[in-house]
Amino acid sequence: MPRIHCVQLFYNLSDPATEDLLDEVESFRRFVGLRLSDALPDETTILNFRHPLERHGLGEVLLKEINRHLEHHGSRLKPGTMVDATGCVHSVCGTAANVADVTRVDQLLHGREEWGYGATRATRECTNARSTKAARSTGWSR
């Protein structure tokens, strides 16, 4: 249960979200020491463990102690948020290992993208392909 609480602290998760994460994500189960065949704690069990820790401020103490250890290795943890990216991908294109990804940008964009992320060359190619697609479909260009 202490490791489950750490996962909650690291990712700023609610009790139900923590239960779901343990049920669905193998790497988190391994981190907390549970196998798929083990009984997973439900959100009430997680809540009943978390509440006394919060009442006594032990979650913050735990995070400080973890950071004290990590700082010796040049790292630091801050509470964060996990974002479910399900549904964020609108196209996929496979290539051989010897084909640069940026050569397929025009197949991956539909012209209505509001933002994108990639390496410098890929970003430049995406910008060029996006403006070309937008110019074709909307009649404007940059």
Buried (B, 14 or more C-beta within 10 A) or exposed (E): BEEBBBBBBBBEBEBEBBBBBBEEEEEBBEBBEBEEEEEBBBBEBBBEBBEEBEEEEBBEEBBEEBEEEEEEEEEEBEEEEBEEEEEEEEEEEEEEEEEEBBEBBBEBBEBEBEEEEBEEEBBEBBBBBBBBBBEEEEEEEE
